[in-house]
Amino acid sequence: MITGILLAAGYATRFGGNKLMYELHSVPMGILSARNLCTAMTHVVAVVHAGDERLYAALRAENIEVAVCENADEGMGASLACAVRAAKNTDGWVIALGDMPFIQPETISAVAEQIAQGALIAAPHYSGKRGHPVGFIKQFGSELMALHGDAGARDLLVRYSPLVVNIATHDRGVLRDIDTTEDLLTV
């Protein structure tokens, strides 16, 4: 089994508030991202920061397992480590971001399929650029659980770049994250 992880523990300081609860098409952005992940994956764990009761409740209402990261303020690495610890009994992970609600479930499925078929790391590519979500096989669990800081798994992707299976896609959503209110102008 491959587990989907939704990283939703950021504080959205550049956005100016809880962006994952910002509604796009009448649904909170984080819930749209979660639904896309759940459409493609049978098991999903979302990670939120302590005190984000609204997002926690919204994700639970979608029947998604939620892990609370007590040290999310340390950065994405800490949140990812928390999520992997919460979902360590799996064959691998597909790691998606809560602020990327435009990724098509088919793209997520393609990443999961590559991991299930033995790829060590897999990621979609659009127009020559690596996007999200990124998949890791279980052997990277200890390294993922040791992450800290704000780089997330970026250093692992650089270190193990020869092992990454690149999945060509026409899904522009793999590059479209929403970090600021200006990013909403293209929605």
N, C-alpha and C positions, 0 to 999 in steps of 0.2 A: 504494500500500500504506500502510495505517495501522499503526503499531507500538504495541503495548501496553507500558507501562512499569510495573514493580512497584517502588515505593519501599520498600526493606527494609533501609535502612542506619542506622536509628536505634539508640540505645543503651538504650532502654526503662528509663530511670532511675525513672520513676514506677511502673512495673510491678515493678521490683526484680530484673530479670534479662532474659535473652533471651526475650522474650515470643513472638517469631515461631516459636520452637521449642516453645512450650507446646502441648500436645496438646489438641485439641478433637475429640471423636469419634474418638480414636486417630490423628489426623493433626495434625502441627504446623500452627499457625495460619497461618504464612507460606506453607506449602505449599497449604493450602486456598484462600487468596487467589490464589496463583499458578495453581492449577488452574482457578479460575473465570475468570481472565483468559485463560488458554490455551484454554479451551473457546470463548471468544468471538473470539479474535484468532489470526491465523496466525503472526504474529511478535511475540515477547515478549522484552524485556530487563529483567532484574531488577538492582537495584543494592544492594550490601551494603557494610558498612564493612570496612576492612582489619582482619584478625584474626578475622573471623567465619567460621571454617572450617566449622563445623557447618552453618550455613545455606547457605553457598556450596555445600558438597557435596550437601546435600538438594535444592537447586534444580537443580544439574547432573544429579543422578539423575533429575530430571523432564524432562531434555533442554531446559532453559531456558538461554539465553545469560545470563551473569552479568558485570556490570561491577563492579569494586572501586573504591570511592570513597575515595581516600587522605585526603581532608579532610572526611569525613562529620561529624566532630565540630563543624564550623562550622554545621551545621544542615541542615534539609530542603532549603533552596534550593541548597546546594552539592551535595547528593545528586541532586536533580532535574537540575541543570546537568550533572553527570557522566553521568547516564543519557541525556539528550538528545544529548550529544556522542557517546556510544557508539552511538546509533541515529539519527544525523543524516541518513542517506540514506533518507528516507521522506517521505510526503506529509503526515504528521501523527502525533500521539501521543494515546493514551488513557492517562491517568496514574491509576494505582490505588495504594492504600496497602496495605502488607503486613499491617496490623492491622485490616483490614476484610474478614473472611472470609465475610460473609453476603450480599455483593452477588451478585445473580443474574446468570449469564452473559448472559441476555436483555437486562438493563439495560446491561451493558457493550457488547453488540452495538449497541444503540440509539444509544449515544453515538458509537461508531465509524462507524455508518451516517450520522449527521448530518455528521460531519467529512468522510467520503468524498463526500457529496453537496454539499459546498461551505460548510457552516457554518464560521465562523472559530473559534468556541469553542462547546462544547456541554457541558451538565451536567444530570444528573437532578435532579428536584425531588420531594420527598415531603412532603405536608402543608404546602406553602408554603416549605419549607426546601431550599436547595441542598445537594446531597450529592456523593458521589464515585461513579465516577471522573469526571474532567474531561478533555475532549478539546480539543486545540489543532491548528489547521492549521499547516503548515510555515512560513508567514510569521512565526510567533512564535518560530522556532528561536533566533535570535540573542538575543532577550530572555530566553528560557528558559535558554540556556547562560550568561547573565551573572548568573543568580540567585546569591544567597548568603544567609546568615542562616537563621533558622528559619521564616520566613513562607511558604516555598515559592512557589507561584504566586498566592497570595492577592492581592498587590498588582496583578498583571496582571488578575485577575478583577474587581477593583474599578475599575481604570482603564478597562477595556474592557467594562464591564457592559452597555452597550447592544448589544454584538455577541454576547452569549451567547444561544444557543438553549437555552431551558429545556424539558426533556423531562419531562413529567408521568409519574410512575410510582407503582405500588402496592408497590414494593420497599422495605420498611423498612430493608433492609440498607445502603442508600446513606447512612444516618446513623449506623449502629452501628459505631463503632470501639472497640477495646479498648486503653485507656491504663493502667488500673490493675487490680489483682486484683479489686476490687469490681465492675468492669464485667463480670466473668465470671459474676456472680450472675444475670444475665438471659440467659445462654446456654442 
